[in-house]
Amino acid sequence: MQSLVSTEWLAAALDQPNLVVLDASAHLPGAERDAAAEFAQSHIPGAGFFDLGALVDETSPVPMACPGPQQLSDLLAELGVSQDDRIVFYCDSAVKTSARAWFLCRENGLHNVAILDGGLAKWKAEGRPVESDQSDVTRATPMSLHSQSRIRFKADMLANIERASEQVLDARDEGRFSGTTVDSVHGQPTGHIPGSLNLPFQQLFADDGTYRQPDELRDLFTETGIDLNRPVTTTCGSGVTASALLFAMHLIGKDDTALYDGSWLDWGSDPDTPKAAQPQQDDKGD
């Protein structure tokens, strides 16, 4: 199974054994949308609801912290997902939360995982079937998952400012990145981690919500200033849209990547972290 599957592919594969379809929709508070309620009203036939809101490590000091392997394993078991299953995530979210679900699985050693290109919006636009009924699911045996060490923390990011061993790519809009607008999303001071580059995640997508072609994605990253031969850590407001950058790099064969857990919520809320607030072109020396 490819990491990015089309609506045509999924429609033909829905009845295949060991294929699990999961709705990973989640929304920013300002969207005033209830992902679980929307799932109950309309979802792809046979899909389960992958509750990203429940996948936060509340024991961590990091805001919106990624879950540990056991927490992820427990949720997948509740959804009836077994070790040999193939998982297709989709969402109907402006912040492309299916990429967050994909990353959490990959970070914990699950590789037979894909994203539905265009998500639920494209599925519905093509007149494909949806349902409101939800089938009973038998809890599966929890999988033994293990971290793949693709998560970075504040201490890592501080050290990286000095050694610059990993490039840092920010998925937020240019205004929040540069510090020229207020942060209406998370209410944090604006600006960016010194030395980081900016590629707003919306640029990864075509008008119909599908990911751009690999050659277009490659050009986006290189035009932003990313050296595709060097490791990249992504960041954003909380760690969601940064995952879309990770997935897009995966599509062009780049997996020496990591996610800054907590992202700007973690960095911006700490008065002691250094913050840059100049436009990106100044960072490049242009």
Secondary structure, DSSP 8 states (H G I E B T S, - for coil): --SEE-HHHHHHHTTSTTEEEEE-----GGG---HHHHHHHSB-TT-EE--GGG---TTSSSTT----HHHHHHHHHHTT--TT-EEEEE---TT-THHHHHHHHHHTT--SEEEETTHHHHHHHTT---BS----------------S-EE-HHHHHHHHHH--SEEEE-S-HHHHHTSS--TTT-----B-TT-EE--GGGGB-TTS-B--HHHHHHHHHHHT--TTS-EEEE-SSSSHHHHHHHHHHHTT---EEEETTHHHHHHT-TTS--B-S-HHHHHT-
